[in-house]
């Protein structure tokens, strides 16, 4: 993909994150795109509405993708996400065999918004985690970080 195409897909993930927020969930969105630039799947965060702490957008997307597409096919796809994947989601992406990730808001950018004092903070940037695996996974980001940040503003204040 070109940087212009990556930015367009990140904008879509931000819209998905906005929808997740409107649906009462945390504002995160993910998108799976094939090597030709076709959007295959979309997923939003469902932690609150599904009462499932693992209902992150990326994990929901990988669950759907793993059921629908062959392992080898997923290696040629790109996962776009509104915010840098957490360690749990990185594990799902790794085991799901997606070999390219593009994210909007960085982990540090998210913690700047929600605060760094919560016990829910798990500092482990995706690049650092995924380089420990034997698969080569390309990670691009942050991309359109200021746009990706906006969907989080005022969301975390009262949680």
N, C-alpha and C positions, 0 to 999 in steps of 0.2 A: 504494500500500500504506500501511497505517497503521504507526505505529512499533511497535505490538504484533506485527503480522504480520512486519515486518522482523526483529524480535528472534527470532521463532520460526524464520525461515529461517536466520538466523545460527547458531542452535543446531544446525540440521541440518548446516551447513557445518563446524562444529566436530566433530560426530560423524564426518563424512566424513574430516576431517583426522586424527582418532583412528584411523580404519580405515587410512588411508594409513600412519600410523606403525606400526601393527600388522603391515602388509604389508611393512615394511622400507623404506619411503620417508620422505621429509621430510613433516612434519605440516601439510599444506595441503589444503583441500577447497573445491570450488566447486559452485554450483547455478544453474540457469537457470529462471526463473519467468516465465510469461506475464502479460499485463496483468490477467487475471482471478484471478491467484493460484495457478494450477496449476503444479506442479513438472513441468518438461519433461525436464530432464537433470541428472545428477550426474556429477562427475568428481573424482578425487583426483590427487595428485602421484604421478608414476611415474618420477622421475628415476633412482632406484637400480635398480629392478626392470627397467626398459626400457633401462638404460644410455643415457639420452638427457637431456642437460643442459637441453633445452627442454621436458621433460615436466612442466611446472608445471600445477597443477590448472586454472587459468583458461585456459591455452593448450589443454590437452586438451579442456576444455569447448567452447571456441570452434571447435576443429577438428570436433567432433561436431555442434555446432549449425549450422555453415556447410554441412555436408553434408545436414542434415535439414530445415532451414527456410530460407525465402526471406529475402533481405536486408532487405526492408521489414518483414517480420514481426519480425525480430530487433530492429528499432528500437523496438518496443513492449515488449520484454522487459527484465527486470532480472537482472543477474548478481550473485549473492551469493557472497562469498568470506570464508573464515575469517581471512585476513590481507590487508592492503592490497596491491593488485597491484603487481608490479615493473614497470620500464619495458618489458620485453619483453612482458609480459602486457597492459599498457596498450595497446601497439601492436596486439596481436591483437584486443583488445576494440574498439578504434577501427576497425580494418579490417573486423571482423566485424559492425559496425554496431549493437552493443548500446549503448543510450543511457542506461542507468541502472546504477550500481554501488553496492552496499552492502557494506561490509567490517567485520570484527570488530576484529582487532588492527592497530594502526597500524604503519607502517614504523618509526618511532622506537621503539615498544614492542618490535618484533621485534629491533632492533639492541641494545636494552637487555639482551635475553636472550642473544643469540648473540655479542655483542661488536662493537665498531666497528673493530677492528684488522685484520679479514680483508680480503684483496684482493677478495673476493666481494661486499663492501658497495658498493652503488650508490645513493647518496643522491639520489633524485629523486622526491619525493612524487607520487602519481598525479594529484592536483588540479593541481599545477604543470605536469606533462607534458601532460595532456589539454586544458588550457585553451589550449594552443598550436595545437590543431587547429581546423578550421573547423566541426566538428560540436559541437553542444551536448550534453555528456554530464554528467548529474547524478551527483554522487558524495556518498554519505552514509557517515560513519564518523569515528572508530571507534565501534562499537556492541557492547556486552557485551565490552569489551576485556579485563577481568579473566578472564572465562570463556574467551575466545579465547587468552589467554596460557598458560593451564594446560596445554594440549596440547603446548606447546613445552618445558615445564620438564624439565630433565635430559636432553633429547634432544641438544642441541648440545654438551654437555660434552666428549664424547670424539671429536668429529669433527675 
